[in-house]
Amino acid sequence: MKEYNNAIEFLYTSMPMFQRVGASAYKPGLETVRLLDDKFSNPHLKYKTIHIAGTNGKGSTAHTLAAILQSAGYRVGLYTSPHLVDFRERIRVNGEMISHEAVVDFVNRYRAMSLDCHPSFFELTMTMAFEHFANEGVDIAVIETGLGGRLDSTNIITPILSIITNISFDHTAFLGNTLSAIAAEKAGIIKPSIPVVIGEAQGEVREVFAKKAIEQNSPIFFAEDNKCFNRIDSHDNTLLYRGTQYGDVIGELIGDCQPKNAATIFTALPLLAKSGIEISAESVCDGFAHVTTLTGLMGRWMTLQRKPHVVCDTGHNVGGWEYLSRRLKSIEGTLHMVIGFVNDKDVSHILEMMPKTAKYYFTNASIERAMPVNQLAEVATECGLQGEQFPSVEEAYNATLANATPTDTIFIGGSTFIVADLLSVVEDNKV
């Protein structure tokens, strides 16, 4: 374990890591990652891939597709970011995280190469993932972009299918400050003659995608144009999609955004079949119903306990909070909210969506990018939100548990890293 800790420390400290430091780690362009890929014998050419971009929903979509493919009997690689508790969450094969030994071996071999290039944390981690998938003999890998699309390091792949879930305002400093500009960056994953599925797109955003698809001679399919299911019922803490082409499908993921993600997936599956990926109705149902068990997905309207009801969610931008705010405002009884954000976002629009009657516990995550709690509290007050300040997620969470009654609801979120700190606390308390 010492060797593994040393390898992870090298990745975290020697390579700029957007998750920790933000803008200074952002490195657009594909030159470095192509060099790395070549040095490691172009591993991504040894299996089929599905490429997924979007502002919100790409993680849920990627994990659900991976779960369906696993249920269909395929050996499936899954590359996502960021991780919540363990770095190895980013790289999985059939739900199993990359081993400690494999991480150590890759880092040691990379360091011995003494290359002239200076890759980012994301570039090196992605190369590690691509090689691991090749070593593990995967049939297909589901690859989630990190940031954007056109210049994202994952864009060296030529997938059998591209998916763009939706467009909202996020990372505007890098991707543009209009929806059409952000859409143009995401559209960069559309490849010549490769079909692309668009989850949500209206107006100018839809026009951007349609124009790019024409330029690339790529068949384009808008999930919103399909009648993927007749209706949705809530059933035993699940969503039941009635009348799909695969029958009635139970969805384990229950956030308000999940029907949009489901429609995207239902639109994508027939296109995979045309590429020779055989998927039965039973596999679709099994993947939707058991996505967290099959893939290890965490943090999507995730229930941690029932009395009081404790739930966390990694939604962290305006698009995500459009769904979260509606759900939170519909909760009956007293709502306690532990929230924190990163310091490179304008959070006022998000705070304005939050329920005014909730009890707030302002805090900051344990990363350099965390917005200081006093700064957050000041902005929140301007938006009409009142609450107490806590120096850590653990202290804020413990305060909610002390104050809440069994019939209350506790929500923890605002930033992926707030949820990460919470889950670390929960894991430590299990030991």
C-alpha positions as CSV (number, residue, x, y, z in Angstrom):
1,M,0.0,0.0,0.0
2,K,3.0,2.3,0.6
3,E,3.9,2.0,-3.1
4,Y,0.3,2.8,-4.1
5,N,0.2,5.8,-1.9
6,N,3.4,7.1,-3.4
7,A,2.1,6.6,-6.9
8,I,-1.1,8.5,-6.1
9,E,0.9,11.3,-4.4
10,F,3.0,11.6,-7.6
11,L,-0.2,11.9,-9.7
12,Y,-1.7,14.5,-7.4
13,T,1.4,16.6,-6.8
14,S,3.4,16.3,-10.0
15,M,0.5,16.6,-12.5
16,P,-1.8,19.5,-12.5
17,M,-5.2,18.2,-11.3
18,F,-8.3,20.2,-12.2
19,Q,-10.3,18.5,-9.4
20,R,-8.0,20.0,-6.8
21,V,-6.6,23.3,-8.2
22,G,-9.0,24.3,-11.0
23,A,-8.1,26.6,-13.9
24,S,-4.3,26.2,-13.7
25,A,-4.7,22.5,-14.5
26,Y,-6.8,23.0,-17.6
27,K,-4.8,22.0,-20.6
28,P,-6.7,22.1,-23.9
29,G,-5.3,20.3,-27.0
30,L,-4.6,16.7,-28.0
31,E,-0.9,16.8,-28.9
32,T,0.4,15.6,-25.5
33,V,-2.2,12.9,-25.1
34,R,-1.6,11.6,-28.6
35,L,2.1,11.3,-27.8
36,L,1.3,9.5,-24.6
37,D,-1.1,7.2,-26.3
38,D,1.6,6.4,-29.0
39,K,4.2,5.6,-26.3
40,F,1.8,3.2,-24.7
41,S,1.1,1.4,-28.1
42,N,-2.3,3.1,-28.8
43,P,-4.3,0.9,-26.4
44,H,-7.7,2.5,-27.3
45,L,-7.6,0.9,-30.8
46,K,-7.9,-2.5,-29.3
47,Y,-11.6,-2.3,-28.3
48,K,-14.8,-0.5,-29.3
49,T,-15.8,2.7,-27.5
50,I,-18.8,4.8,-26.7
51,H,-18.0,8.5,-26.1
52,I,-20.2,10.6,-23.8
53,A,-20.2,14.4,-23.3
54,G,-22.6,16.9,-21.8
55,T,-23.0,19.3,-19.0
56,N,-25.2,17.1,-16.8
57,G,-26.3,13.5,-16.8
58,K,-23.2,12.0,-18.5
59,G,-22.2,10.1,-15.5
60,S,-25.6,8.5,-14.9
61,T,-25.9,7.8,-18.6
62,A,-22.4,6.3,-18.8
63,H,-22.9,4.0,-15.8
64,T,-26.3,2.8,-16.9
65,L,-25.0,2.0,-20.4
66,A,-22.1,0.1,-18.8
67,A,-24.5,-1.8,-16.6
68,I,-26.7,-2.8,-19.5
69,L,-23.7,-3.9,-21.6
70,Q,-22.4,-5.9,-18.6
71,S,-25.8,-7.6,-18.2
72,A,-25.6,-8.5,-21.9
73,G,-22.4,-10.5,-21.3
74,Y,-19.8,-8.0,-22.5
75,R,-16.6,-7.2,-20.7
76,V,-17.0,-3.5,-20.2
77,G,-14.5,-0.7,-19.4
78,L,-15.8,2.4,-17.8
79,Y,-13.9,5.7,-17.5
80,T,-15.4,8.5,-15.6
81,S,-14.4,11.5,-13.5
82,P,-14.1,12.9,-10.9
83,H,-13.8,10.2,-8.2
84,L,-15.6,10.6,-4.9
85,V,-13.6,8.5,-2.3
86,D,-11.1,6.4,-4.1
87,F,-9.0,7.5,-7.2
88,R,-9.6,4.0,-8.7
89,E,-13.3,4.7,-9.1
90,R,-12.4,6.4,-12.4
91,I,-11.2,3.2,-14.0
92,R,-13.4,0.1,-13.8
93,V,-13.9,-3.1,-15.7
94,N,-17.2,-4.8,-15.1
95,G,-17.6,-2.7,-12.0
96,E,-14.3,-3.6,-10.5
97,M,-11.9,-0.8,-9.9
98,I,-8.4,-0.9,-11.3
99,S,-6.1,-2.7,-8.8
100,H,-3.6,-0.8,-6.6
101,E,-0.8,-2.9,-8.3
102,A,-1.8,-1.8,-11.8
103,V,-1.8,1.9,-10.8
104,V,1.7,1.5,-9.3
105,D,3.0,-0.4,-12.3
106,F,1.7,2.2,-14.8
107,V,3.1,5.2,-12.8
108,N,6.5,3.5,-12.5
109,R,6.7,2.7,-16.2
110,Y,5.7,6.3,-17.1
111,R,8.3,7.8,-14.8
112,A,11.0,5.5,-16.3
113,M,10.2,6.8,-19.8
114,S,11.4,10.4,-19.0
115,L,9.3,11.9,-21.7
116,D,9.8,15.4,-22.9
117,C,6.1,16.2,-22.6
118,H,4.4,17.3,-19.4
119,P,0.9,15.7,-19.3
120,S,-1.9,16.9,-17.0
121,F,-3.3,14.6,-14.3
122,F,-6.3,13.9,-16.6
123,E,-4.2,13.1,-19.6
124,L,-2.0,10.6,-17.7
125,T,-5.0,9.0,-15.9
126,M,-6.9,8.6,-19.2
127,T,-3.9,6.9,-20.7
128,M,-3.7,4.6,-17.7
129,A,-7.4,3.8,-18.2
130,F,-7.1,3.0,-21.9
131,E,-4.1,0.7,-21.3
132,H,-5.9,-1.0,-18.4
133,F,-8.9,-1.7,-20.6
134,A,-6.6,-3.3,-23.3
135,N,-4.8,-5.4,-20.7
136,E,-8.1,-6.6,-19.3
137,G,-9.4,-7.5,-22.7
138,V,-12.6,-5.5,-22.7
139,D,-15.0,-5.8,-25.6
140,I,-16.2,-2.2,-25.3
141,A,-15.4,0.8,-23.1
142,V,-17.7,3.7,-22.1
143,I,-15.6,6.8,-22.1
144,E,-16.9,10.0,-20.4
145,T,-15.3,13.3,-21.3
146,G,-13.7,15.4,-18.6
147,L,-14.4,19.0,-19.7
148,G,-15.9,20.1,-23.0
149,G,-15.3,17.8,-25.9
150,R,-13.5,19.2,-28.9
151,L,-10.2,19.6,-27.0
152,D,-10.8,17.1,-24.3
153,S,-8.1,14.5,-24.1
154,T,-10.5,11.6,-24.5
155,N,-11.3,13.0,-28.0
156,I,-8.5,10.9,-29.6
157,I,-10.9,7.9,-29.8
158,T,-13.1,7.0,-32.7
159,P,-16.2,5.5,-31.1
160,I,-19.0,3.4,-32.5
161,L,-21.5,5.9,-31.0
162,S,-21.2,9.5,-29.6
163,I,-23.7,10.8,-27.0
164,I,-24.2,14.4,-25.8
165,T,-26.6,14.5,-22.9
166,N,-27.4,18.2,-22.7
167,I,-25.9,21.7,-22.5
168,S,-26.0,24.1,-19.6
169,F,-23.8,26.8,-18.2
170,D,-20.7,25.3,-16.6
171,H,-16.9,26.0,-16.9
172,T,-17.7,29.1,-19.0
173,A,-14.2,30.4,-18.6
174,F,-13.0,27.5,-20.8
175,L,-16.0,26.6,-23.0
176,G,-17.6,30.0,-23.7
177,N,-20.3,32.1,-22.0
178,T,-23.2,31.3,-24.3
179,L,-25.1,28.0,-24.7
180,S,-24.3,27.9,-28.4
181,A,-20.5,28.4,-27.7
182,I,-20.6,25.6,-25.1
183,A,-22.6,23.4,-27.5
184,A,-19.9,24.0,-30.2
185,E,-17.2,22.7,-27.8
186,K,-19.3,19.6,-26.8
187,A,-20.1,19.0,-30.5
188,G,-16.4,18.4,-31.1
189,I,-16.9,14.7,-30.2
190,I,-19.1,14.2,-33.3
191,K,-16.9,12.2,-35.7
192,P,-17.3,11.6,-39.4
193,S,-20.0,9.1,-40.2
194,I,-20.4,8.1,-36.5
195,P,-24.0,8.3,-35.2
196,V,-24.6,10.8,-32.4
197,V,-27.5,10.9,-29.9
198,I,-28.4,14.2,-28.3
199,G,-30.3,14.0,-25.0
200,E,-31.7,17.6,-24.7
201,A,-31.3,20.5,-27.1
202,Q,-33.6,23.3,-28.2
203,G,-33.2,26.4,-30.3
204,E,-29.7,27.5,-31.1
205,V,-28.2,24.6,-29.3
206,R,-30.0,22.1,-31.5
207,E,-29.0,24.0,-34.5
208,V,-25.3,23.8,-33.5
209,F,-25.5,20.0,-33.2
210,A,-27.5,19.6,-36.4
211,K,-25.0,21.7,-38.4
212,K,-22.0,19.8,-37.0
213,A,-23.6,16.5,-37.8
214,I,-24.2,17.6,-41.4
215,E,-20.6,18.7,-41.7
216,Q,-19.4,15.4,-40.4
217,N,-21.9,13.3,-42.4
218,S,-23.0,11.9,-39.0
219,P,-26.5,10.5,-38.5
220,I,-28.0,12.5,-35.6
221,F,-30.8,11.4,-33.3
222,F,-32.6,13.7,-30.8
223,A,-34.0,11.8,-27.9
224,E,-36.6,14.4,-27.3
225,D,-38.1,13.5,-30.7
226,N,-38.7,9.9,-29.7
227,K,-41.6,8.5,-27.7
228,C,-39.3,6.3,-25.6
229,F,-42.0,5.4,-23.0
230,N,-45.7,6.0,-22.4
231,R,-45.5,7.2,-18.9
232,I,-43.4,7.1,-15.7
233,D,-44.6,5.8,-12.3
234,S,-42.8,6.1,-9.0
235,H,-42.6,2.6,-7.4
236,D,-40.8,1.5,-4.3
237,N,-38.1,4.2,-4.5
238,T,-37.6,3.5,-8.2
239,L,-38.9,4.9,-11.5
240,L,-41.0,2.6,-13.6
241,Y,-40.8,3.4,-17.4
242,R,-44.0,2.1,-18.9
243,G,-44.3,0.9,-22.5
244,T,-40.7,1.1,-23.7
245,Q,-39.6,-1.0,-26.6
246,Y,-38.1,-3.3,-24.0
247,G,-41.3,-3.6,-21.9
248,D,-41.8,-1.9,-18.6
249,V,-38.3,-1.0,-17.2
250,I,-37.6,-0.3,-13.6
251,G,-34.9,2.4,-13.1
252,E,-32.9,2.4,-9.9
253,L,-31.8,6.0,-10.3
254,I,-34.6,8.3,-9.1
255,G,-33.4,11.9,-9.5
256,D,-35.7,14.2,-11.4
257,C,-33.2,14.4,-14.3
258,Q,-33.2,10.6,-14.8
259,P,-36.2,10.4,-17.2
260,K,-34.1,12.6,-19.6
261,N,-31.1,10.3,-19.2
262,A,-33.3,7.2,-19.7
263,A,-34.7,8.7,-23.0
264,T,-31.1,9.2,-24.2
265,I,-30.2,5.6,-23.4
266,F,-33.3,4.2,-25.0
267,T,-32.5,6.2,-28.1
268,A,-28.9,5.0,-28.1
269,L,-29.5,1.2,-27.6
270,P,-30.9,0.5,-31.2
271,L,-27.9,2.3,-32.6
272,L,-25.6,0.0,-30.7
273,A,-27.5,-3.0,-32.1
274,K,-26.8,-1.7,-35.6
275,S,-23.1,-1.7,-34.7
276,G,-23.3,-5.4,-33.8
277,I,-23.8,-5.0,-30.0
278,E,-26.5,-7.5,-29.1
279,I,-28.6,-6.5,-26.1
280,S,-31.7,-8.3,-25.0
281,A,-34.7,-6.7,-23.3
282,E,-33.7,-8.7,-20.1
283,S,-30.2,-7.1,-20.2
284,V,-31.7,-3.6,-20.5
285,C,-34.1,-4.2,-17.6
286,D,-31.3,-5.7,-15.4
287,G,-28.9,-2.8,-16.2
288,F,-31.4,-0.1,-15.4
289,A,-32.5,-1.9,-12.2
290,H,-29.0,-2.6,-10.8
291,V,-26.8,0.1,-12.1
292,T,-25.2,1.0,-8.7
293,T,-24.4,-2.7,-7.9
294,L,-23.0,-3.4,-11.3
295,T,-20.9,-0.3,-11.7
296,G,-20.3,1.2,-8.3
297,L,-22.1,4.5,-9.1
298,M,-22.5,6.8,-6.1
299,G,-23.9,10.3,-5.4
300,R,-27.0,10.5,-7.6
301,W,-29.8,11.3,-5.2
302,M,-28.2,8.7,-3.0
303,T,-30.0,7.7,0.2
304,L,-27.6,7.1,3.2
305,Q,-30.3,6.5,5.9
306,R,-34.0,6.7,6.4
307,K,-34.8,8.2,9.8
308,P,-34.0,11.0,9.3
309,H,-33.9,10.7,5.5
310,V,-30.4,11.6,4.5
311,V,-29.7,12.1,0.8
312,C,-26.7,13.5,-1.2
313,D,-26.4,14.5,-4.8
314,T,-23.4,15.6,-6.9
315,G,-25.4,18.1,-9.0
316,H,-23.1,21.2,-9.0
317,N,-24.2,23.6,-11.8
318,V,-27.3,25.6,-12.9
319,G,-28.6,22.8,-15.1
320,G,-28.3,20.2,-12.3
321,W,-29.9,22.5,-9.8
322,E,-32.9,23.1,-12.0
323,Y,-33.8,19.5,-11.3
324,L,-32.6,19.4,-7.7
325,S,-34.4,22.6,-6.6
326,R,-37.8,21.3,-7.8
327,R,-37.3,18.1,-5.9
328,L,-36.1,19.8,-2.7
329,K,-39.0,22.3,-2.7
330,S,-41.5,19.4,-2.9
331,I,-40.2,17.8,0.3
332,E,-42.7,17.9,3.1
333,G,-41.5,18.6,6.7
334,T,-38.3,20.2,7.9
335,L,-35.4,20.3,5.4
336,H,-31.8,20.6,6.5
337,M,-29.2,21.4,3.8
338,V,-25.4,21.1,4.0
339,I,-24.0,23.0,1.1
340,G,-20.7,24.1,-0.3
341,F,-19.2,25.0,-3.6
342,V,-15.9,25.5,-5.5
343,N,-14.4,29.0,-5.7
344,D,-14.4,29.3,-9.5
345,K,-18.2,29.3,-10.0
346,D,-20.7,32.1,-9.8
347,V,-23.1,30.4,-7.4
348,S,-25.6,33.2,-6.9
349,H,-27.9,31.7,-9.6
350,I,-27.8,28.3,-7.9
351,L,-28.5,29.8,-4.4
352,E,-31.5,31.7,-5.7
353,M,-33.1,28.4,-6.7
354,M,-32.8,26.9,-3.2
355,P,-35.8,26.7,-0.9
356,K,-35.9,29.7,1.4
357,T,-37.5,27.7,4.3
358,A,-34.8,25.2,4.7
359,K,-32.2,25.2,7.5
360,Y,-28.8,25.8,6.0
361,Y,-25.4,24.5,7.2
362,F,-22.7,26.3,5.1
363,T,-19.4,24.6,4.8
364,N,-16.4,24.0,2.5
365,A,-14.8,20.9,1.1
366,S,-11.3,19.8,1.9
367,I,-9.7,20.9,-1.5
368,E,-7.9,24.0,-2.6
369,R,-10.7,25.0,-4.9
370,A,-13.3,25.1,-2.1
371,M,-15.1,28.4,-1.7
372,P,-14.4,29.7,1.8
373,V,-17.4,29.1,4.0
374,N,-17.7,32.8,5.1
375,Q,-17.8,33.9,1.4
376,L,-20.5,31.3,0.7
377,A,-22.5,32.5,3.7
378,E,-22.3,36.1,2.6
379,V,-23.5,35.3,-1.0
380,A,-26.3,33.1,0.5
381,T,-27.5,35.9,2.7
382,E,-27.8,38.1,-0.3
383,C,-30.0,35.4,-1.9
384,G,-32.2,35.2,1.2
385,L,-30.8,32.1,2.7
386,Q,-29.9,31.9,6.4
387,G,-27.8,29.4,8.3
388,E,-24.8,28.5,10.3
389,Q,-21.2,28.1,9.2
390,F,-19.0,25.0,9.7
391,P,-15.3,24.5,8.9
392,S,-15.8,21.0,7.5
393,V,-18.4,18.8,6.0
394,E,-18.1,16.3,8.9
395,E,-18.9,19.0,11.4
396,A,-21.8,20.4,9.4
397,Y,-23.2,16.9,8.8
398,N,-23.0,16.0,12.5
399,A,-24.8,19.2,13.4
400,T,-27.7,18.2,11.1
401,L,-27.9,14.8,12.7
402,A,-28.0,16.4,16.1
403,N,-30.8,18.9,15.1
404,A,-33.0,16.7,12.9
405,T,-35.9,14.6,14.0
406,P,-36.7,11.2,12.5
407,T,-39.2,12.7,10.1
408,D,-36.9,15.4,8.8
409,T,-34.9,15.3,5.6
410,I,-31.1,16.1,5.3
411,F,-29.6,17.0,2.0
412,I,-25.9,17.3,1.3
413,G,-24.5,18.7,-1.9
414,G,-23.7,21.8,-4.0
415,S,-20.3,20.4,-5.1
416,T,-19.1,17.0,-6.0
417,F,-16.4,17.5,-3.4
418,I,-18.9,18.1,-0.6
419,V,-20.4,14.7,-1.4
420,A,-16.9,13.2,-1.6
421,D,-16.0,14.5,1.9
422,L,-19.4,13.2,3.2
423,L,-18.9,9.7,1.8
424,S,-15.4,9.6,3.2
425,V,-16.9,10.4,6.7
426,V,-19.5,7.7,6.2
427,E,-16.9,5.1,5.2
428,D,-14.7,6.0,8.1
429,N,-17.6,5.6,10.5
430,K,-18.2,2.1,9.2
431,V,-14.7,1.0,10.1
